[in-house]
Amino acid sequence: MSPTLAQGNYLLYETFSHIDRFDIIIFSNEEGQTLIKRVIGLPGDSVAYSEDQLYLNGEPVEESFLGTEKQQGMDVFTSDFDLLSLTGVETVPEGSYFVLGDNRVRSRDSRIFGFVAQADIAGKAAMVYYPLEDFGFIEN
């Protein structure tokens, strides 16, 4: 999740609010591992990438949270895809989310394992509390 989160960050998360686009969620995968990724597609959304541009429901969307990570000398930060080619469906199913890691080049995310079920989500990341130099609320 670099640059937003670093290896070794300790997080507080909350379980009571609605999940919105670009929230960072904590969930378990089929192997029982706990993962942290950013919500890109909500139920009913179409998601696509073309020439490093995110398109949600056919409209271009800026990802300001990627910061300078996206421009660090890479020809392609996020490879082209659409949901149909990845998953066989055109929109995110009800009760599911499409997630990506902020370090798109190295992230194991919905491009690999598919949608995340609402039932598998533990909560939304709220703040980093350790190490102290990273202390603060997580902004979307």
N, C-alpha and C positions, 0 to 999 in steps of 0.2 A: 504493500500500500504506500510505498515511497512515492512522493515526498510527504504525503499527509501524515503517515505513521511510520515509525522506525521499528526495526527488530528490537525487542526488549522493552517496548513501551507497555506499561500497565494501564488498563482502561477501566473506567466506570461506564456501565451501560444501563439504559433504562428500558423497561418493558411495557410501559403503559400508553405510549403515544402512537399515533398513526404513522405508518411508514410512508415517507414521501420520496420522490425522485431525488437522487444524489445523497440520500442518507447513507451512512456507513453502518452496516449490519453485522452482527455476530450470529453465526449459524453452524449447524453440524452437517457434514456431508454423509454419504452412504457408508463410508469407512469409520464413522464416528469421530473424525477429526473436527476440531473447531476452526472455522475460517472467518476472516474479516474481509469484506468486499463492499464496494459502493453500488447502490441500487441505480441502475440506468433505465430499465424498462419496468413499468407498472403493468398490472393486468389490463389487457386490451390494447397495449401499445405495440406499434411496429417499430423495430429497431434496425438500423443499418449504419454501416460505415462506408464511406467512399472518399478516397484521397485524403485520409486522416481527418475527415469531418464526420461528426456524429449527426445522424438524422433520426428524429423521433416523430413518428406519424407523418413522415415525408418532409418535415421542416428541419432546417439546420439548427443545431443547438450548440452554444459555446460551453466549453468545459473549463472554466477559469481555475478550478481546483487543481488542474494538472500543472499550472504554472510553467516554469522554465524547463521542467522535466521533458516536456514534449519536444522542445527545440534543441536538445543537446546533441546535435550533430548526426541525427538519425534521418535517413531518407523517409522511412515509414515508422511511425510510432504505434499506430493501431492499423492492422491489416484490414483490407476491405472484406465485408461480410454483410449478409442480411439474415434475418431469422429463418426464412424458408430454407436457405442453403445450409444453415447450421442445425436446425432442429426439425425441419419438415413442416412447421406451422408458420403462418404469417404474422401472428400476434401473440403476445405473452398470455398464457392461459389464466383464467380466473384462479385466484388463490396461489399464484406464483409470481416470481420476480426474476428479471434478467440482471445479473450482476457482473461487474468488471472490476479488476484491481486497478489502482492508479498507475502502477508500473506495468503498462500494457504489454511491453515486450517480454516480460518474464512471468506474468500472472497466470495461474491456473484458475479459471473462472468459468462463467456460463458458456463461453466459447468452447470449453472442453467438456464440462460435466452437465450442461443444460440448465434448466430453470431451478430456482430455489423455492421450495414449497413454504408457504406461510407457517405451517406447523413445525418446520425445522429451524425457524428463526428464534433465537434466544432474546434478542433485543437490539436496540440502536446504540451505537457508541456515542457517549456524551462528553467524556473528557479524558485526557491523559493525566494521571497523577504521579507517575514515576517513569523515568528519572525526573528530578525536579526541574532541570533545564528545559524539559519539554512540557511542563505543567501547563494546562489550559484546556478550555472548551474546544471541542471539535466543531468546526464550521463546515457547512456544506457548500 
